[in-house]
Amino acid sequence: MKTINDAVVERLYKYMEEKNITQYKLAQLSGVPFPTIKSIMQRKTNNITLKTLMMLSDGLGIKLIDFLNDPLFDSKNLDLE
């Protein structure tokens, strides 16, 4: 099973590919420091905060609800322990 962090990374890759932006560009657009984004994408971050998710969503030009509106985030698909 996937973790919440895995689901976040998958969604970030999806939107970054759609919008043709790099991690560095996402850092510039979102205000989230590049090392933080790099850590998230390398799955080294254990707990991503709601604030960070909101900032990343804003940087991607989407609403947080749209970012989270995916079966990846259904509790039955996640390892919540």
C-alpha positions in Angstrom: 0.0 0.0 0.0 1.0 3.6 -0.5 1.5 6.2 2.1 0.0 9.7 2.0 3.4 11.0 1.0 3.5 8.6 -2.0 0.1 9.8 -3.1 1.3 13.5 -2.8 4.4 12.8 -4.9 2.3 11.0 -7.6 -0.1 14.0 -7.8 2.8 16.5 -7.9 4.4 14.6 -10.8 1.1 14.5 -12.6 0.5 18.3 -12.3 4.1 19.2 -12.9 4.1 17.2 -16.1 0.8 18.7 -17.3 2.1 22.2 -16.7 5.6 21.4 -17.9 7.3 22.8 -14.8 10.3 21.6 -12.9 10.7 21.2 -9.1 12.7 24.5 -9.1 10.0 26.3 -11.0 7.4 24.9 -8.5 9.5 26.3 -5.7 9.4 29.7 -7.3 5.7 29.6 -7.9 4.7 28.2 -4.6 7.1 29.8 -2.1 8.0 26.3 -0.8 11.8 26.1 -0.6 13.4 24.0 -3.3 15.1 21.7 -0.8 11.7 20.9 0.8 10.2 20.1 -2.6 13.3 18.0 -3.5 12.9 16.1 -0.2 9.2 15.5 -0.8 9.9 14.2 -4.3 12.6 11.9 -3.1 10.2 10.6 -0.5 12.5 11.6 2.3 9.8 13.8 4.0 7.7 11.8 6.5 5.0 14.3 7.2 3.8 16.9 4.7 1.9 19.7 6.4 -1.4 21.0 5.2 0.2 24.4 4.8 2.8 23.0 2.4 0.1 21.2 0.4 -1.8 24.5 0.2 1.2 26.4 -1.0 2.1 23.7 -3.6 -1.5 23.7 -4.9 -1.4 27.5 -5.2 1.9 27.3 -7.1 0.4 24.7 -9.4 -2.6 27.1 -10.0 -5.2 24.6 -8.6 -7.4 24.4 -5.5 -6.2 22.1 -2.8 -9.5 20.2 -3.0 -8.8 19.4 -6.7 -5.3 18.2 -5.7 -6.7 15.9 -3.1 -9.7 14.8 -5.2 -8.2 11.5 -6.5 -8.7 7.9 -5.6 -5.0 7.9 -4.4 -6.2 9.7 -1.3 -9.1 7.3 -0.4 -8.3 5.8 3.0 -8.8 2.3 1.6 -5.9 2.8 -0.8 -3.5 4.2 1.8 -1.4 2.8 4.6 -2.4 5.1 7.4 -0.2 3.6 10.1 
